[in-house]
């Protein structure tokens, strides 16, 4: 039997406000446990919440960016459940009247096609605390610093049919919230967390299968792997005569396995009711219009600008424009070296490879935009060969020196572009290759291009990798044609 996968996402986005959604407590990441939880965050008797206007502004900015309906009347409910990291015994959230209504995002897929993913809604809510297990033997610790941090929870329609589409949607939403500046996007710090709803059904069937929810995925790689694992599990279960249970699951990315956590609750299990401590918040058209007028450049617009302004390919522009930090880094390099193509090549090549291997974002790059631009300048003026440039990059990344010219000088990496010196080397090398010369001179033009590499290897070795390849080629063509 052929199966079709159906995927929907629920994405928790921590908003980059300086204080929490209902109190003045700091939201700074990395503070000592339980030093940023006030009496309001802990729901002490007599404490009353006060809504943070900036959280509403950020939520509206997101809604406008996905072309969504903005609900002018926004109401908070209490979602009741008991968990150690939820000190109130309930979560203040939105259900019946969320701030952001239906919208959409368009994603680009690897085959060059695009797909529209519908957003059902996005609502404001407060985050819970965090359970800590690593440092406690046989027990768990509770850090309530995160309790009360403002979130928007983005809920998609079940429009995705494979892990590629789900990851593309998650990446697009990450690009939007970071471009807006409403979230720092640091997934390793929990700034964005993904819950993935997965079900399977026979191909051609309209009725949805029973879904499971895999919670708290904090990387695109883990999301892709968790989806594939869950699809395989469900298909194997059904084909063996079993049935899928609606449940919440946890995925261990390090060990690549998932396990059931609890049966999936329905909305009525939480006993939602309007929060008696918070009045409805009502916006007028002028308030929304002012926010819309101040929206920053969004990823799709930035991609189009990169193609037009810098002459980039669609592929290069799509990657460099997706994240605000990456786009800023690229433009800073171009401004300093005045070569968009070389900047794109080095950022998408050497730099991205290093960042990916260390699972870091560009904001954590060990090489600054100014340093990379200085390296590119030395490639452009023929001071460095491509091999030499990679050695300089390595030295910069390892912190051996922060000055490109100093690294070139200390390691003798300056490319030889003296025509007289290079001609002498060519003569010496060719003197030892009479058979290759004869073969080259007897070959047609097409074959000569392939045979040229046989001369370049010995020449680069003789010059200790410092000969200018372009000049070597010019000299070779002239001398071999004599």
PEBELKA-V225643 format. One record per residue. RES is the residue in one small letter. PHI is phi in degrees with one decimal (999 if undefined). NEAR is the number of other C-alpha atoms within 10 Angstrom. Layout:
RES_PHI_NEAR, RES_PHI_NEAR
This chain:
x_999_7, x_-91.5_8, x_-116.3_13, x_-116.9_17, x_-93.3_23, x_-124.7_22, x_-130.0_24, x_-129.3_23, x_-118.6_25, x_-124.1_21, x_-119.6_24, x_-95.5_24, x_-115.6_26, x_-73.9_28, x_-80.6_28, x_-85.7_23, x_-78.1_20, x_-78.7_15, x_-127.2_20, x_-75.7_30, x_-71.7_29, x_-127.6_22, x_-146.8_20, x_-90.3_19, x_-64.4_22, x_-70.4_19, x_-108.4_23, x_-58.2_15, x_-79.9_12, x_93.5_8, x_-70.9_11, x_-56.5_9, x_-52.2_14, x_63.2_14, x_-100.7_12, x_-125.5_22, x_-120.7_23, x_-89.3_20, x_-61.8_13, x_-67.5_19, x_-61.7_29, x_-89.8_16, x_58.4_16, x_-65.7_12, x_-54.4_8, x_86.9_7, x_-82.5_14, x_-118.5_15, x_-75.9_14, x_-126.5_15, x_-68.8_16, x_-89.4_16, x_-59.6_12, x_-61.4_18, x_-62.9_26, x_-66.4_21, x_-59.5_15, x_-63.3_23, x_-63.3_24, x_-66.1_23, x_-57.0_24, x_-63.5_24, x_-59.0_26, x_-66.0_19, x_-68.8_22, x_-104.7_19, x_56.5_15, x_-99.3_21, x_-74.2_15, x_-97.4_24, x_-80.7_17, x_-73.3_19, x_-115.1_13, x_-119.9_21, x_-123.5_22, x_-102.5_27, x_-119.1_23, x_-102.9_20, x_-103.4_21, x_-93.3_18, x_-160.8_14, x_-114.4_12, x_-153.8_13, x_-56.5_16, x_-90.5_19, x_-115.2_23, x_-64.9_18, x_-76.8_19, x_83.5_15, x_-153.6_19, x_-113.7_24, x_-82.4_24, x_-147.3_24, x_-128.5_25, x_-129.7_22, x_-73.1_14, x_-131.2_17, x_-72.1_23, x_-73.6_26, x_-116.1_28, x_-92.5_17, x_-67.3_19, x_-149.5_20, x_-163.2_18, x_-132.0_18, x_-106.6_16, x_-117.9_20, x_-100.5_16, x_-107.2_14, x_-64.7_10, x_-84.5_6, x_92.2_8, x_-82.7_8, x_-124.7_12, x_-141.8_15, x_-93.5_14, x_-107.6_21, x_-80.5_21, x_-100.3_25, x_-69.6_16, x_-171.3_24, x_-139.1_29, x_-125.9_25, x_-85.7_28, x_-162.5_26, x_-98.4_22, x_-79.8_25, x_-90.8_24, x_-77.2_22, x_-135.9_18, x_-85.3_15, x_-114.2_13, x_-116.5_12, x_-65.6_10, x_-98.1_9, x_-127.3_9, x_-82.0_8, x_76.6_7, x_-139.6_9, x_-124.1_14, x_-98.5_16, x_-122.7_16, x_-110.4_20, x_-98.5_24, x_-58.3_26, x_-78.9_26, x_-60.1_27, x_94.2_30, x_-63.9_28, x_-71.0_30, x_-126.3_28, x_-112.6_28, x_-103.1_25, x_-97.4_21, x_-116.2_19, x_-89.9_24, x_-78.5_17, x_-77.4_20, x_-96.8_18, x_-94.9_23, x_-117.8_16, x_-162.5_17, x_-66.2_20, x_-61.3_17, x_-65.0_22, x_-65.2_25, x_-66.5_22, x_-62.1_20, x_-65.7_24, x_-62.4_22, x_-63.5_16, x_-65.7_20, x_-66.2_25, x_-61.2_23, x_-62.3_22, x_-66.9_26, x_-69.0_27, x_-75.4_21, x_-66.4_24, x_-69.8_20, x_80.3_18, x_-90.8_21, x_-152.9_21, x_-79.9_20, x_73.7_26, x_-77.8_18, x_-67.5_18, x_-64.2_12, x_-96.5_12, x_84.9_18, x_-67.7_18, x_-134.5_27, x_-132.5_23, x_-113.4_24, x_-107.6_21, x_-115.7_23, x_-95.2_23, x_-127.6_26, x_-144.2_24, x_-127.1_23, x_-151.9_20, x_-59.1_15, x_-57.5_11, x_95.2_9, x_-79.8_11, x_-90.6_8, x_-70.9_8, x_-73.1_14, x_-79.8_18, x_-70.9_16, x_-102.6_21, x_-116.9_22, x_-120.7_24, x_-96.4_25, x_-101.2_20, x_57.5_19, x_-81.3_23, x_-121.0_19, x_-155.8_20, x_-66.3_18, x_-65.2_11, x_-64.3_18, x_-61.0_25, x_-58.9_17, x_-68.9_15, x_-66.0_25, x_-64.0_24, x_-60.4_16, x_-64.4_15, x_-70.5_22, x_-61.7_21, x_-61.2_12, x_-63.0_13, x_-66.7_23, x_-62.9_22, x_-62.3_13, x_-62.6_13, x_-67.7_13, x_-67.9_10, x_-88.2_9, x_94.6_7, x_-91.3_11, x_-141.5_14, x_-80.2_16, x_-97.3_13, x_-71.8_17, x_-156.6_17, x_-97.8_20, x_-123.6_21, x_-116.5_18, x_-113.6_23, x_-99.0_12, x_-69.4_16, x_-71.1_7, x_-100.3_7, x_54.3_11, x_-147.5_13, x_-125.3_16, x_-145.2_11, x_-72.3_16, x_-106.3_14, x_-163.8_11, x_-68.2_13, x_-73.2_16, x_-83.6_11, x_-101.7_8, x_-56.5_10, x_-70.8_9, x_-69.0_11, x_-91.1_15, x_50.9_13, x_-59.5_21, x_-152.8_15, x_-55.9_18, x_-69.7_17, x_-73.0_9, x_-95.1_11, x_-128.0_16, x_-76.6_13, x_-57.8_12, x_-105.4_14, x_-118.9_11, x_-109.8_13, x_-104.9_9, x_-62.5_9, x_-64.2_9, x_-61.4_12, x_-67.3_16, x_-63.3_11, x_-65.1_10, x_-64.9_14, x_-62.5_15, x_-66.0_8, x_-100.5_9, x_-63.0_15, x_-76.2_12, x_-64.6_14, x_-95.9_20, x_-54.0_27, x_-64.1_18, x_-67.2_10, x_-66.7_20, x_-60.6_24, x_-62.3_15, x_-66.3_15, x_-62.1_22, x_-65.5_17, x_-73.9_12, x_-76.6_10, x_-110.3_15, x_67.3_13, x_-79.7_19, x_-71.5_13, x_-58.4_13, x_-63.0_13, x_-61.6_18, x_-64.3_23, x_-64.4_19, x_-77.6_15, x_-70.6_24, x_-95.6_26, x_-65.4_23, x_-105.3_25, x_-60.2_24, x_-66.3_18, x_-65.9_17, x_-62.6_20, x_-64.8_16, x_-62.3_22, x_-58.9_22, x_-67.2_21, x_-67.5_18, x_-65.4_24, x_-61.3_22, x_-60.8_15, x_-84.9_17, x_-114.2_21, x_59.9_15, x_-149.4_16, x_-65.0_18, x_-67.2_15, x_-64.0_18, x_-61.1_25, x_-62.3_21, x_-60.8_13, x_-73.4_19, x_-70.5_23, x_-76.8_15, x_-95.8_11, x_-60.5_13, x_-66.5_19, x_-63.8_18, x_-61.1_13, x_-67.5_17, x_-62.2_17, x_-65.7_11, x_-65.4_8, x_-100.8_11, x_51.8_13, x_-121.6_14, x_-88.2_16, x_-64.4_21, x_-65.6_14, x_-101.4_11, x_-59.4_16, x_-82.7_16, x_-117.2_19, x_-80.4_18, x_-61.5_22, x_-65.2_16, x_-65.9_18, x_-64.5_25, x_-63.1_24, x_-63.6_18, x_-63.9_25, x_-64.1_25, x_-59.6_19, x_-74.2_19, x_-73.9_17, x_-64.3_14, x_-91.8_10, x_67.0_17, x_-69.2_21, x_-117.8_27, x_-82.6_23, x_-63.5_15, x_-66.5_12, x_-64.6_20, x_-61.8_20, x_-66.0_15, x_-68.1_17, x_-64.9_26, x_-57.6_20, x_-59.6_15, x_-65.2_19, x_-62.8_21, x_-62.9_17, x_-83.3_12, x_73.8_12, x_-66.5_11, x_-164.2_14, x_-101.0_17, x_-116.5_15, x_-60.5_21, x_-64.0_16, x_-66.6_12, x_-66.6_19, x_-59.4_21, x_-66.3_10, x_-66.1_10, x_-106.1_12, x_59.5_12, x_-97.5_21, x_-65.6_22, x_-71.7_24, x_-81.2_20, x_-122.0_18, x_-74.7_11, x_-59.8_14, x_-62.7_9, x_-65.4_12, x_-69.2_20, x_-61.9_16, x_-61.7_10, x_-63.6_19, x_-61.1_22, x_-60.7_14, x_-64.6_13, x_-69.3_16, x_-63.9_18, x_-60.9_10, x_-97.7_10, x_-129.9_13, x_-64.0_11, x_-65.2_9, x_-66.9_15, x_-65.4_17, x_-62.7_11, x_-62.0_12, x_-63.1_20, x_-70.9_13, x_-87.0_11, x_-82.0_12, x_-79.6_9, x_-61.1_11, x_-64.3_8, x_-72.6_12, x_-59.0_15, x_-62.6_13, x_-72.3_10, x_-71.0_16, x_-57.8_16, x_-62.4_12, x_-66.2_13, x_-88.3_18, x_-66.1_18, x_-58.6_11, x_-60.4_17, x_-66.0_24, x_-65.9_16, x_-67.3_11, x_-63.2_15, x_-92.3_16, x_55.7_13, x_76.6_21, x_-106.1_22, x_-74.0_25, x_-74.0_23, x_-57.6_20, x_-63.6_12, x_-69.2_16, x_-55.2_20, x_-61.6_16, x_-61.6_10, x_-67.0_17, x_-59.8_19, x_-59.6_14, x_-67.9_9, x_-73.9_13, x_-72.7_12, x_-88.9_10, x_-73.0_7
